[in-house]
């Protein structure tokens, strides 16, 4: 671990920064580096938005496209491991990547170059955020990047943070800083990522937190929580007796899950039996649930059985009638599992309505996507026993505790994204990779990085993770044993 710097100027290396920028840096970083020095040069562009650092508070777990947020947010817990590792095993090869070295055995030229860029990856990274980005998220992302740099002991790398006003301003910043081997973190919003794509021909690399999967190509690599990855893990877990019902909201996230699920289920042993959607304001959610569970049909059938039994006088019929009087409907569901593709407060209102309309969680397996990974849902009675794809809280608990202690604020669930990015970049710099070698590394999905949210890799320029199946029980979500 590097020693703590005795002063802010020692930490930031003010000798490399003009006096005109010093005062701005002191204001902008007063809440950051005085708590934990970065150990690297950090520059805030004069004239950029600084008031952003005044706004930080807790946000709940909602899926977001980080124009609106990022898929998943909420406090959790964990800290950096001493050693980042990547391990890949194939029939004829094995790659073992540690934090400070790389070992290859029987590689047979495994990393075939995608680009023939020979320049080394530049050690000055530019961070790009829109002035209109959500202040609390961006502020924490910057702090988490700082914490990651410190924990990983990333040395001799400088970070320049730029807040741009519009597309023209963004183009100006990139045009003035672009060079072969240049790394950018951001932007987030899809409209600005489209601007960044115009500079891929210049040998640049952009790590964006956008959720728009259509933007993942060329030099644009997306880090987010993508539902396709989560659905694939979830459906792979299900057996060939699994019959799925899908319940989703009529919003961007719900439509995305509905679009993805057909292709995902075709690669699994499960089948989709039925699906229903409801308005985002929940105005028709009750009728949607009734339709999905065939509530009226099952109620009619139960009432018919009650009527028949009530006409009989034998003891057996009386006992059975007494038992059936406790139910509103029969329990002969068409489906064995129900996937609830909602999040936030809406999920806490929708989930209890399922058992209310006699979709019994003791008979039907409730399921969610990764957005259900939030302590707020783990105590909801109707979600006890529900399963979802994710990684246990203990994997990130140390990071959360460390962050809270240093910055005196709650850790946002999605802030593991920039932290894992620093781990990846640390490997690149430790091994002094060229840009071509870096592209090879990122484009080889067999190479997996050890991250806070599980081993991760890039597939088609989008991050994917090795997730587990977690089950909610009494306020916790624990991994199901195979």
Secondary structure by P-SEA (a helix, b strand, c coil): ccccccccccccccccccccaaaaaaaaaccccccccccbbbbcccccccccccbbbbbcccccccccccccbbbbbcccccbbbbbbbcccbbbbbccccccccccccccccccccccccccbbbbbbbccccaaaaaaaaaaaaaaaaaaccccbbbbbbbbccaaaaaaaaaacccccccccccccaaaaaaaaaacccbbbbbccccccccccccbbbbcccaaaaaaaaaaaccccbbbbbbbcccaaaaaaaaaaaaaaaaccccccbbbbbcccccaaaaaaaaaaaaaaaaaaaaaaaaaaaacccaaaaaaaaaaccccccccccccbbbbccccaaaaaaaaaaaaaccccccbbbbbccccccccccccccccccccccccccccaaaaaaaaaaccbbbbcccaaaaaaaaaaaaaaaacccaaaaaaaaacccccccccccbbbbcccccccbbbbbbbcccbbbbbcc
